[in-house]
Amino acid sequence: MTGTPTKTLLLVGNLPDLSAALDGLPCAFTVAGSVQSAVQQVESARPDLILCDYPDLDELRAAHPDAPIVVLAHDRANESVFVAMEKAFAYLTPPFEPGVIREVVVEALENSDPPGSIQVLSRQPNFIMLRLRCTFTTANRLVRFAMQLKTDLPEE
């Protein structure tokens, strides 16, 4: 990392090695091994971004309603993606590519949408209805979320 840190990132849980993705960013990093520890740190330090492996974001969101949260999860179940869509800035699943993680982190730090920018109004097996803020950041986030959904469509 070069220069003086200008942003604070909180890393929560059992995350993959993020050194290649985060190297050189002007950020200070703190680590929490559990949600309870993270909530304590969030309440006292107010990080600029939270990276976690937990799809259940209620406690983190309650502790810091405005912080963008990036979820790096192994669970690709559609229900987890829908929950994260409303509460997280991004939801990424393996393979965790350093370039993609870095891009999402930088975007979240620079252009974070306020919570509620994507709302799931209804969902059925082959149909979802969403309400979105009309911004490029929200559109980019929606594309990333959609790429995580399991579908029965053949891959191209």
N, C-alpha and C positions, 0 to 999 in steps of 0.2 A: 504494500500500500504506500502510495506516495502522497506527500503533502499532509496538511492538517485535516483530520476527519471533519466533514461538514454534516454528515448524516449518521444516525444511529440505527443499526439493524439488530433485531433480536432474533436469534436462531433457537427454535423450540423443538425438542424431541429428537428422534433418531433420524437425522437428515443425512443424505449422501454427502460425500466430500465436495464441498462447494468452493474449494480454493481456486480452481481454474476459472470458475464463473465469476467470482467476486474479487479476484486479484486486481489491484490497481484502482479500485473504486475508492473515492475519498470518504470512506465510512469507518466508523468504529463498530465493533461487533461485541455483543454480549450473548451468552448462551444460557439457556434454561433447559433442564432435563425433563421437566414435567409441566403440565398446564398450570398447576398450582404455583410452581415457582415462577412461571412466565407471568401469571396474573400479578404476583407481587412486584415483579420487575416493571411490568407495564404501568402499574399504578404509581410507582415512584419515579421511573425514568422517562416515560412517554416516548418510546422509540418512533422513528420515522417510518419504519417498515418492519413487519413481522413475517418471518419465514418459518413454516411449521409443517409437521407431517400429520396433523390431526384434522380429519374432515369435520369434526364437531367443533365449531368455532364460537359457540355461544358465550363461553366464559371470557375468551380473549376479546370478542367484540364488545361485551358488556364493560370490560375493564378499559378499553380504549376504542370508543365507537368510530373514531375518525381515521385510525391507522390503516393503511392498506395492508392486507394479509395475502401472502402467496403461499399456497398449499402445494407441497411436494409429496404426493401420496402414491401408494401402491394400489389403492382401491380405485378401480375404474368403473364401479357400479354407477349407473345413471342417477340413482337417488343421491349419491354423494356429490356428483357433479351439479345437480340441481340445487342442493343445499349450498354448496360453495358459490354457485353463480350469484346468489343474493347476498352472500356475506363476505366473500373474498375477492381480491383483485384478480387473482388467477388461480387455476387448478391445473397442475402439471403432473403427468404420470410417466413412468419409465418408457423409453430410455431418457434419463435426465441429461440432456445435452448442455454443456457449459454455455455455449453461445446463446441458446434459447433462454436459459435461466438468467443470464446477464441482461439480455434484452428486456425481459419481463421486469427484473429488478429496477433497471434504469427507468423504464417507462412508468413503473409504479411510483418511483421517487419524484419524477418530473411532472407527471400528468395524472395523478391519481383522481379517479372519479369519486365523488362522495358515495358513501354507502347508500344502497337503494337505487343505484343507476341502472341496474338490471333487476327486474321483478318478474318472477315466474307467476303468471296469472292462472294458468291451468296446464296440466300435462296428461297426455294419454299415450298409449304405446307408440303410436305413429304420428303424434301431433302435440306440439307445445305452443302455448301462447305466452308471449313476453311483452313487457312494457320496458322501453329503453330510453335513456337520455340520448338526445340526438347530438352525439359528439364522435369524433374519430376514435378517441380512446375507448369509449364504450363499444363501438363497432369492432375494434381490434380485440377487445376482451371477449366479446361474444363469439368471434371466430375461434379463439383459443378454447373456450369452453365447448363449443360445438365439436371441435376436433377430438375431445375427450369422451364424447358420448358413444356408447355402443350402439351400433345399428345393424340391421340385417342386410344392408346394402353391400354389394361387392366393392372391394377396394380397387381403385384405378391404378 
